[in-house]
Amino acid sequence: MPALHYNRAHVGVGDLMSYGMDAVESSRRVASLVDKIQKGRKPAELPVEQPMKFEFIINLNAAKQIGLTIPPNVLVRADKVIR
């Protein structure tokens, strides 16, 4: 069954696609917030942040197994294509 996940790790093990935040960038932002808290800022004073970078990954092997053809205009939008 085709599945779309937010976590890119699922695509690496056979799921069809993922679209979600860049985990590395998110971890950097969290580290920055933790640093501010450790230096004395109150968590309530920190701004709420949203992810700024998202990744779109397609697993063509999974698509082939279920007989799905991914259109070229979708493939060019992907950040990474697993072949």
N, C-alpha and C positions, 0 to 999 in steps of 0.2 A: 504494500500500500504506500503510495507517495506521501511524503510528509515534509512540511515546511517548519523549520525550527528557528529560534532566535540564537541558538548556540552553535557556533561553527563546528564544534567537535562532533556533532551528530552527522554532519555531512561527510566527514572523514571516515566514518564507519558504515556508510551506505545509505543514508537518507538523501532525499532528492535535492533540497535547497535549504539555505539558511539566510535570514535577513535580521540583523541585530546590531547592537552597539559593538564597537571595537573594544574588546576586553582589555587590551594592553593600555589603550588611552584611558579607559575608565579606571583602571588600577592606578594610573598616575594621578588622576584627579582625586581619588580616594586618599592616596598617600599625602597629597598636598593638604587635604582637609584634616587628616589626623595630625599632621605636623602643626597646623594652626591651633588645634585643640591642646596639644601637648605644650605649646608655648603660652597657654593661658586663655585663649579665646573660648567663649562659651558656645556650645553647639547651636543654641538658639539664635546666635548672632550671625551665623554663617548662612550665606545664600543657598537656596535650593538650586541645584544644577541639573541640567538635562544633558544627555549624550549629544555630542556635536558631530561625531563620525560614526557612520554605519557601514556594515559590510554586507554585500550580496554575493553568495557563493552557490554555485551550481555543480552538482555531481552528474556528469554525463553518463557515467557507468550505470548509475541507478536509473536514469531516464531510459537508457537503452534496454535495460532488463524488463521494464514495464511497457516497452514499445512506445515511448513518448518522444516526440521530436521537439526540441527546444528551438523556437524561431531565432534566426540570426540576430534580429534586433534586440532580443532579450539577452543573448549571449554577450553582446558587446557592452551591455550595461553592468555585467557581473564584474566584481572586483577580482574574483578568482574562479576558474573553471577547472574542475577535476576531470581528467580524461582517463 
